[in-house]
Amino acid sequence: MLGSLESEVLRSLKELGEAPARDVRRQLERQGIPLAYTTVATILSRLHQKGAVRRRRESCRGGERYVYRPVDFERKYLAHLLKGVVEMFGPAGVVHLNEEIEKLQPAEERELRRRLRL
């Protein structure tokens, strides 16, 4: 769903919370991932098209820029995945998924519930 560079850019944006492309590029550089500003801006634009980030315009020296913030992409993806299980396998798929969840260790189940916000 996301390429490796898209994942790195999204991870850096999550660490920053909200940032323009220039700040995301600096964050990536600090992590040892040197990318051109235009590359980061293009990746952020693609992530916006995919619904993984939101953006707003902001005035800055020299004009305007976008400031990006991550969308709760993981929850959205997991919900889509669960819907696919139901559509593809029906009630039997739900029963099987539930059986697999019951096999999880308590800490793993808590983490899953936290991610799904259940």
N, C-alpha and C positions, 0 to 999 in steps of 0.2 A: 504494500500500500504506500509506504514512504521509502524513498531511497536513502542510502546511508548518509549523504550530505544533508538531505532534508531532516533526517532524524537528529543529526548533530546540531543543526541550526535551531530546531525546535527545542532540544534539550537546553541549549544555551539561553534561548528566550525564556524558557520556564525558570531558569536560575535567576534571570533578571526581573521577571514578572511582567514588565512592560518596557519596551525600548524601541528606538529607531534602528534602522539597519546598521548604522555606523557603530552603535554600542554593541550590537550583537556580533559584528565583525571583531571588535576589540576583545569581547569575551571569548570568542573562538580562538583568537590569536593567543590569549593567555593560556588556553588549554592545549596549545601546540598545533592548532589547525589554522594555518595561514591561508586565508581566502581573500580574493579581491572584493572590494566594496560592491561592485556591480554583480558579482556572483551571489553574494549574500542577499542583496536587494531582489534579485531575480528569484532566488529560492523562497524568500519570504512572500513574494507575490504569488508564487505557485502554491505555497501553503495556504495562502488566503483563498485562492480559487478552489482548493480542496476542502475548505472549511475547517482547517486545523488551527488557524489564527484569525483574529479579528484585527481591524486596523481603524485608525482615525487620523484625520489630517490635523496638522499642528503647524502654526507659523514658526518660522525659524529664520535665522540670519540668512539672507539670500533667497527667501521664498517660503515654500511649504515642504513638509515631509510627512511621511506616514510614521505613526507610532504603532507598533504591533504588540499584541498580547495573546497568549495561548488560549485556545478553547479547551474545555475538558474533553479532549480528544479520546482519551482512553475509555472513559465511560460511554461515550457515543459509539465507539467501535465495539465494545463489549455488548452493548444493547443490540446493535445491528447483528452481531454474531449470534446472540441468543435468539433473536427473531428468525434468523436463518435456520437454526436448529429446529425450531417449532415448525416452520414452513416445510422444511425438507423431510423431517422424520416424524412429525406429528407427536401425539401423546407418548409413543414409545421412546422417542428421542429425549423428551423431557424426563421420563422416568430414568432412563440410562444416565443422563446428565446429573440428576439428583443422586443416583447411586455413586457416581464418581466423586461428587462433592462430599458425600458422607465418608469417603475414604481419606479425605484430607486430614492432616494434623490440625489440631485446634488453632495454632498460630497461622497456618496457611488459610484456613477458613475465615479467620478474622481479617486477614489481609484481603481476601477476595471480597468479603462483605464491605470492607472499608473502600475498596476501589469501586464497587458498585453502589456505594452509599446506601446499604441496606441496614 
